[in-house]
Amino acid sequence: MTHSFDLLDTPYALTREHGAFFREHGYIKLKDVLSPDVLQHYASLITEEVLARNPLKDKPMSERTTYEKAFLQIINLWRVHTVVRRFVFSARLARIATHLMGVQGVRLYHDQALYKEPGGGFTPWHADQYYWPLSTPHTCTVWIPLQATPLEMGPLSFSVGSHHFEHGRNLAISDESEATLQQTLADQNFEHVTEPFDLGEVSFHSGWTFHRAGPNTTAQPRAVMTIIYMADGIRLIEPQRSEQHNDAAAFLPGLRPGDKAATPLNPLLYHEDWEQKK
């Protein structure tokens, strides 16, 4: 069957130009990374788990905060569903992350499903690494739409090259981050890229790349699965804010500042040595 697990470990054809683009722009979109039948197979399982664990199912959209309107966020499904675990542990995806960042290997920080419901609101401008108590910027997220995602459904938008811009890194995802970064990034003339995603197309963005998403004005949920990667050897730093204390406790339990981020919750998903041993 073409949705065999084997596809998840088959190398994707990357070039040096792909890596150069990612490191210069802070993001990249890649087509045909996953096939339609693979996505359909895993989408049904991931969606089932998201609906079962939806913490907002009894809260009307009109009563939610901006953050709650933006998406349903279900974290670390790999720990509760063995088949989803196989998807999250994909060497194909982890290999892409490794080569784009120019590191030797990557570990899992965590996964998260991000479902923007019909009528769901915008996702404010933010940078993910605001939340992560990690020692280097060698982090990235793969954003995997589980269906074709037109502009009306709220695909990711990227501020090109903003991973080199430090202003605004102290802002949590919020109405404040949306207003402040919208103006600041425009003042600095950063290009703002908003494009639809074809089925099978995914994006990778750096932990410090500013990004947002528009509202979902369709009648269909915008189903997305994400996996966050960190370079093998990255270390825990002293958390700088409450959100980083929370992340350290949840995703790097038992570590002290200076320790390598390598707990049982952070398995090694790919390393260049694996190819050399084949």
C-alpha positions in Angstrom: 0.0 0.0 0.0 1.3 3.4 -0.9 0.6 4.8 2.6 3.1 2.2 3.9 5.3 3.3 6.8 8.3 3.0 4.5 7.5 6.3 2.8 8.1 8.1 6.1 11.7 7.0 6.0 12.5 7.5 2.3 14.9 10.5 1.8 13.4 13.6 0.2 15.6 15.1 -2.6 17.1 18.2 -1.0 19.7 20.4 -2.6 22.2 22.9 -1.2 20.0 25.6 -2.5 17.2 24.5 -0.3 19.4 24.8 2.8 20.8 28.2 1.7 17.3 29.4 1.1 16.1 28.3 4.6 19.1 29.8 6.4 18.7 33.1 4.6 15.0 33.4 4.7 14.1 31.6 7.9 11.6 29.3 6.2 11.0 27.2 3.2 8.0 25.5 1.5 8.6 22.1 -0.1 6.2 20.3 -2.5 5.3 16.6 -2.6 6.9 15.8 0.7 4.1 13.4 1.6 1.6 11.7 -0.7 -2.2 12.2 -0.6 -2.9 8.7 0.6 -0.3 8.9 3.4 -1.9 12.2 4.5 -5.4 10.8 4.4 -4.4 7.8 6.4 -2.8 9.8 9.2 -5.3 12.7 9.1 -8.1 10.4 10.1 -6.2 9.2 13.1 -4.9 12.6 14.2 -8.3 14.2 13.7 -9.9 11.4 15.9 -7.5 12.2 18.7 -7.9 16.0 18.4 -11.7 15.7 18.6 -11.5 13.4 21.6 -9.2 15.7 23.4 -10.6 19.0 22.4 -10.6 21.2 25.5 -12.8 23.9 23.9 -15.6 21.8 22.6 -18.1 23.3 25.1 -16.9 26.9 24.7 -18.5 29.0 22.1 -16.2 30.9 19.7 -17.7 34.2 20.9 -16.5 33.5 24.5 -12.9 32.5 23.6 -9.7 34.5 23.8 -7.8 35.5 20.7 -5.4 32.5 21.3 -8.4 30.1 21.8 -10.0 31.3 18.6 -6.8 30.8 16.6 -6.6 27.0 16.9 -7.2 23.8 18.9 -3.8 22.8 20.2 -3.2 19.2 21.2 0.4 18.4 22.2 2.5 15.2 22.1 0.1 12.8 20.4 3.1 10.6 19.8 2.8 9.6 23.5 -0.8 8.4 23.3 -1.1 6.8 19.8 1.4 4.4 18.4 0.5 5.0 14.8 0.7 8.8 15.2 4.1 8.1 16.9 5.3 6.5 13.7 4.3 9.7 11.8 6.0 12.0 14.3 9.2 9.9 14.2 9.5 10.1 10.4 13.1 10.0 9.4 12.2 11.6 6.1 10.9 14.8 7.8 13.7 14.8 10.5 16.4 14.4 7.8 15.0 17.5 6.0 15.1 19.5 9.2 18.7 18.3 9.8 20.0 19.3 6.4 18.1 22.6 6.3 19.6 23.7 9.6 23.0 22.4 8.7 23.4 20.3 11.8 24.4 16.7 12.3 21.1 15.4 13.8 17.8 16.4 15.4 15.8 15.5 18.5 12.1 15.9 19.1 11.1 18.8 21.2 7.4 18.0 20.9 4.6 17.6 18.4 1.4 19.5 18.3 -1.8 19.3 16.2 -3.1 22.7 15.3 -6.7 22.7 14.1 -8.3 26.0 13.1 -12.0 25.4 13.3 -14.5 26.8 10.8 -14.9 30.5 11.8 -11.6 30.3 13.7 -9.8 33.6 14.1 -6.3 34.7 13.0 -3.1 33.5 14.6 -1.2 36.5 15.8 2.4 37.3 14.8 4.9 35.5 17.0 8.1 33.6 17.1 8.0 30.1 18.6 11.3 30.1 20.4 9.9 32.8 22.8 8.6 29.7 24.6 11.6 27.4 24.3 14.5 27.5 26.9 17.1 26.3 24.5 20.7 27.4 24.0 20.9 28.0 20.3 18.7 29.0 17.4 19.1 25.6 15.8 15.4 24.7 16.0 12.7 24.5 13.5 9.1 23.4 13.0 7.6 21.4 10.2 4.0 22.6 9.4 2.1 19.8 7.7 -1.4 20.6 6.4 -3.5 17.5 6.3 -5.5 18.9 3.4 -4.9 21.4 0.6 -5.0 24.8 2.4 -6.2 27.8 0.4 -5.8 31.4 1.6 -9.4 31.3 3.0 -8.4 28.5 5.4 -5.6 30.4 7.1 -2.2 29.0 5.9 1.0 30.2 7.6 2.4 33.5 6.6 6.1 34.3 7.0 8.1 37.4 7.6 11.1 36.7 5.3 14.5 36.9 7.1 13.0 38.0 10.4 14.9 35.2 12.3 17.8 37.6 12.2 15.7 40.4 13.8 15.7 40.4 17.6 13.1 43.1 18.3 9.9 41.6 19.5 11.3 38.3 20.8 9.9 39.1 24.2 6.3 39.0 23.0 4.0 36.1 23.7 1.4 35.2 21.0 -1.3 37.8 21.7 -3.2 40.8 20.4 -0.1 42.8 21.5 2.3 40.7 19.5 0.0 41.0 16.4 -0.2 44.8 16.6 3.4 45.5 17.6 5.0 43.1 15.2 2.7 44.0 12.3 3.9 47.5 12.6 7.5 46.8 13.4 8.1 44.3 10.7 6.5 46.6 8.2 8.7 49.5 9.4 11.8 47.3 8.8 10.6 46.4 5.3 10.5 42.6 5.9 8.7 40.9 3.0 5.5 39.2 4.1 4.7 36.0 2.2 1.3 34.4 2.3 0.6 31.5 0.0 -1.8 28.6 -0.2 -0.4 25.1 0.4 -1.0 22.3 -2.1 -1.8 18.8 -0.8 1.5 17.2 0.2 3.3 20.6 0.5 4.8 21.4 3.9 6.9 24.2 5.3 9.8 24.4 7.7 10.4 27.6 9.7 13.1 28.6 12.2 12.3 29.0 15.8 12.9 32.7 15.6 11.1 33.4 12.3 8.1 35.6 12.9 4.9 34.1 11.4 1.2 34.3 11.6 -2.0 32.8 10.0 -5.2 34.3 8.8 -8.7 33.2 9.9 -10.5 30.2 8.6 -13.5 31.5 6.7 -14.4 28.1 5.2 -16.8 25.5 6.5 -14.0 22.9 6.8 -11.4 22.7 9.7 -7.9 23.6 8.8 -6.2 20.4 10.0 -2.4 20.7 10.6 0.1 18.5 12.3 3.4 20.0 13.4 6.7 18.6 14.7 9.3 20.7 16.5 12.9 19.7 16.0 16.0 20.8 17.9 19.7 20.2 17.1 21.2 17.1 18.8 23.4 18.5 21.5 21.4 21.7 22.2 21.2 22.5 25.9 18.6 23.7 28.4 19.2 27.3 29.5 18.0 29.1 32.6 14.3 29.8 31.8 13.8 33.5 31.2 10.0 33.7 31.7 7.1 31.7 33.0 6.4 30.1 29.6 9.9 28.8 29.4 9.6 27.4 33.0 6.4 25.6 31.9 8.1 24.2 28.7 11.1 23.0 30.6 8.9 21.1 33.1 6.7 19.6 30.3 9.2 18.7 27.6 12.6 18.6 29.3 11.7 17.1 32.7 14.5 16.6 35.3 17.1 18.7 33.5 19.1 21.6 34.9 20.4 24.6 33.0 23.5 23.4 31.0 22.3 19.8 30.6 21.8 18.4 27.1 18.2 18.4 26.0 18.0 14.7 25.7 15.4 13.2 28.0 13.2 10.1 27.1 10.7 12.7 25.8 13.3 13.9 23.3 14.4 10.9 21.2 16.9 11.3 18.4 14.9 11.3 15.2 17.7 11.5 12.7 21.5 11.7 12.6 23.9 11.9 9.6 25.8 8.9 11.0 22.8 6.7 10.2 23.4 7.2 6.5 27.1 6.5 6.8 26.4 3.2 8.5 24.1 1.9 5.7 
